Amino acid sequence: MARFVLVPGGWHGAWAFDAVSNALSGEGHEVQALTLSGLGDEPANGANLERHINEVVQAIRGRDMRVVLVGHSYGGMVITGAADKESSRVKAIVYADAYVPDNGASVWSLTTPNYRERFIAGAAADGLTCAPAAHLDRRCRPHPIATIRLTGNWRNVRSKAFIAACGWEGSPFVELYERLRLDPEWATHRLDCAHDVPRLAPEALTRILLNYV
């Protein structure tokens, strides 16, 4: 049995991983999908990336069992920070069409000009959070944007994988995928779907995750 900790992308909660969580549980694995602070029904003043990282760290420490960390989109920022703090407790780290940051990076610095324009528009209301786009699920919530501080310890995790969703235009992740697929420290996978991998391709994502149990 393996233990999975699943971290959703921006604006989303644990519900985004429902199909994947059910599939992994059905295979006999322990699964914990997280709704990060400020992204559920209760507001969380001061929610930011560092707080989200610490919430994943607490999940990792909650059991004396190494985990497979999975992050979608923004969740890549969070799982990198958590693995940086607890690399010895992480069996594998899997990025599902997600950001892979270096020290000092942010979603802002890593994304495309088109997405920066979206973030500016989304932050117009309060300047602190970015409102979800109108077409997203009604359960989505405004999302904080912040930088990340890393030591580099996350790179000590032996198994690192990147999954690229190649069925949508304007992806900020295609160039990253092309770079990582040439790196022998990474396993890479392609899916022919749009960005919301956990909801659009749960069966395919589950099959990939089972490689890391």
C-alpha positions as CSV (number, residue, x, y, z in Angstrom):
1,M,0.0,0.0,0.0
2,A,1.2,3.5,-0.8
3,R,0.1,6.8,0.6
4,F,-0.8,9.7,-1.7
5,V,-1.2,13.4,-0.8
6,L,-3.0,15.2,-3.5
7,V,-2.8,19.0,-3.9
8,P,-5.2,20.8,-6.3
9,G,-4.5,23.7,-8.6
10,G,-5.3,27.3,-8.2
11,W,-8.8,28.2,-7.0
12,H,-9.7,24.5,-6.5
13,G,-10.3,22.3,-3.5
14,A,-9.9,18.6,-2.7
15,W,-13.1,17.9,-4.8
16,A,-11.0,18.4,-7.9
17,F,-9.3,15.0,-7.2
18,D,-12.5,13.1,-6.3
19,A,-12.3,10.7,-9.3
20,V,-8.6,10.1,-8.8
21,S,-8.9,9.7,-5.0
22,N,-11.6,7.1,-5.5
23,A,-9.6,5.2,-8.1
24,L,-6.5,5.1,-5.9
25,S,-8.5,4.1,-2.9
26,G,-10.1,1.3,-4.9
27,E,-6.6,0.0,-5.6
28,G,-6.0,-0.3,-1.8
29,H,-3.9,2.9,-1.3
30,E,-4.3,5.6,1.3
31,V,-5.3,8.9,-0.2
32,Q,-5.5,12.4,1.3
33,A,-6.7,15.2,-1.0
34,L,-6.3,18.6,0.5
35,T,-8.3,21.8,0.4
36,L,-5.8,24.5,1.2
37,S,-6.5,27.5,3.5
38,G,-8.8,30.0,1.9
39,L,-10.0,27.7,-0.8
40,G,-12.8,26.0,1.0
41,D,-16.1,27.4,2.4
42,E,-14.4,29.1,5.3
43,P,-12.3,32.3,4.7
44,A,-8.7,32.2,5.8
45,N,-7.1,35.6,6.5
46,G,-3.5,35.7,5.5
47,A,-3.6,32.5,3.5
48,N,-0.5,32.3,1.2
49,L,1.9,29.9,-0.4
50,E,4.0,29.4,2.8
51,R,0.9,28.5,4.7
52,H,-0.2,26.1,2.0
53,I,3.2,24.5,2.1
54,N,3.1,24.0,5.8
55,E,-0.4,22.4,5.6
56,V,1.1,19.8,3.2
57,V,4.1,19.3,5.5
58,Q,1.7,18.6,8.4
59,A,-0.1,16.0,6.2
60,I,3.3,14.4,5.4
61,R,4.1,14.2,9.1
62,G,0.7,12.9,10.0
63,R,1.7,9.3,9.4
64,D,5.0,7.4,9.7
65,M,4.9,6.5,6.1
66,R,6.6,7.9,3.0
67,V,4.3,9.7,0.7
68,V,3.8,10.2,-3.0
69,L,3.1,13.9,-3.4
70,V,1.0,15.0,-6.4
71,G,0.3,18.6,-7.4
72,H,-1.8,20.0,-10.2
73,S,-0.9,23.4,-11.7
74,Y,-0.4,25.8,-8.7
75,G,-0.1,22.6,-6.6
76,G,3.4,22.2,-8.0
77,M,4.5,25.2,-6.1
78,V,3.1,23.7,-2.9
79,I,4.5,20.2,-3.2
80,T,7.9,21.5,-4.1
81,G,8.0,23.6,-0.9
82,A,6.8,20.7,1.2
83,A,9.2,18.2,-0.4
84,D,12.0,20.8,0.2
85,K,11.2,20.6,4.0
86,E,10.5,16.9,4.2
87,S,12.5,15.2,1.4
88,S,13.3,12.1,3.4
89,R,9.5,11.4,3.9
90,V,8.7,11.7,0.2
91,K,8.8,8.7,-2.0
92,A,8.0,10.4,-5.2
93,I,6.9,13.8,-6.4
94,V,4.5,14.1,-9.4
95,Y,3.6,17.3,-11.2
96,A,0.4,17.1,-13.2
97,D,0.7,20.0,-15.7
98,A,2.1,22.0,-12.8
99,Y,4.7,24.6,-12.0
100,V,8.2,23.4,-11.0
101,P,9.8,26.3,-9.2
102,D,13.3,27.2,-8.3
103,N,14.1,29.4,-5.2
104,G,12.4,32.8,-5.3
105,A,10.0,31.8,-8.1
106,S,6.3,32.6,-8.2
107,V,3.4,31.6,-10.3
108,W,3.7,35.1,-11.7
109,S,7.4,34.7,-12.7
110,L,6.8,31.2,-14.2
111,T,3.7,31.7,-16.2
112,T,3.0,33.3,-19.6
113,P,2.2,37.0,-20.4
114,N,-1.4,35.9,-21.2
115,Y,-1.8,34.4,-17.8
116,R,-0.2,37.5,-16.1
117,E,-2.9,39.6,-17.7
118,R,-5.6,37.2,-16.3
119,F,-4.0,37.5,-12.9
120,I,-4.0,41.3,-13.0
121,A,-7.7,41.3,-13.9
122,G,-8.5,38.7,-11.3
123,A,-6.7,40.7,-8.5
124,A,-8.5,44.0,-9.3
125,A,-11.0,43.6,-6.5
126,D,-8.6,43.5,-3.5
127,G,-5.1,43.3,-4.8
128,L,-4.4,40.3,-2.5
129,T,-6.1,37.4,-4.2
130,C,-7.0,36.5,-7.8
131,A,-10.6,35.8,-8.5
132,P,-11.4,32.6,-10.4
133,A,-12.4,32.9,-14.0
134,A,-16.1,32.8,-14.7
135,H,-16.0,29.5,-16.6
136,L,-14.6,27.6,-13.6
137,D,-16.5,25.4,-11.2
138,R,-18.7,27.3,-8.8
139,R,-16.8,25.8,-5.9
140,C,-13.6,27.7,-6.9
141,R,-12.4,30.4,-4.6
142,P,-10.1,33.5,-4.9
143,H,-6.5,32.5,-4.7
144,P,-3.4,34.1,-3.2
145,I,-0.2,34.6,-5.2
146,A,3.2,34.5,-3.5
147,T,6.8,33.6,-4.0
148,I,8.6,30.5,-2.7
149,R,11.7,30.0,-0.7
150,L,13.6,26.7,-1.2
151,T,16.8,25.1,0.0
152,G,17.0,22.7,-2.9
153,N,16.5,19.6,-0.7
154,W,13.4,18.7,-2.8
155,R,15.7,17.6,-5.5
156,N,16.9,14.7,-3.3
157,V,13.5,13.0,-3.8
158,R,14.6,10.1,-6.0
159,S,11.4,9.8,-8.2
160,K,10.3,13.0,-9.9
161,A,7.7,12.9,-12.7
162,F,6.1,15.6,-14.9
163,I,2.8,15.0,-16.7
164,A,2.1,17.4,-19.6
165,A,-1.5,18.1,-20.8
166,C,-1.0,18.7,-24.5
167,G,-4.6,19.3,-25.5
168,W,-4.9,23.0,-24.9
169,E,-3.5,26.2,-26.3
170,G,-1.4,28.7,-24.4
171,S,0.0,26.3,-21.9
172,P,2.9,27.6,-19.8
173,F,4.0,24.0,-19.2
174,V,5.0,22.7,-22.7
175,E,8.4,24.3,-22.7
176,L,9.0,22.9,-19.2
177,Y,8.0,19.4,-20.4
178,E,10.3,19.6,-23.3
179,R,13.2,20.5,-21.0
180,L,12.5,17.9,-18.4
181,R,12.0,15.0,-20.8
182,L,15.8,15.4,-21.6
183,D,16.7,15.3,-17.9
184,P,17.6,11.7,-16.8
185,E,16.4,12.6,-13.2
186,W,12.8,13.0,-14.4
187,A,10.2,10.7,-15.9
188,T,7.8,12.5,-18.2
189,H,4.3,11.7,-19.6
190,R,2.0,13.3,-22.1
191,L,-1.8,13.4,-21.9
192,D,-4.0,14.6,-24.7
193,C,-6.4,16.7,-22.7
194,A,-6.8,20.3,-21.5
195,H,-5.2,21.6,-18.3
196,D,-7.6,20.3,-15.7
197,V,-6.0,16.9,-15.7
198,P,-7.5,15.4,-12.5
199,R,-11.0,16.0,-13.8
200,L,-10.6,15.5,-17.5
201,A,-8.3,12.5,-17.5
202,P,-8.7,10.8,-14.0
203,E,-8.2,7.3,-15.3
204,A,-5.0,8.1,-17.2
205,L,-3.6,10.1,-14.3
206,T,-4.4,7.3,-11.9
207,R,-2.5,4.8,-14.2
208,I,0.5,7.0,-14.2
209,L,0.4,7.5,-10.4
210,L,0.3,3.8,-9.8
211,N,3.8,3.6,-11.3
212,Y,5.1,5.4,-8.2
213,V,3.6,3.2,-5.4
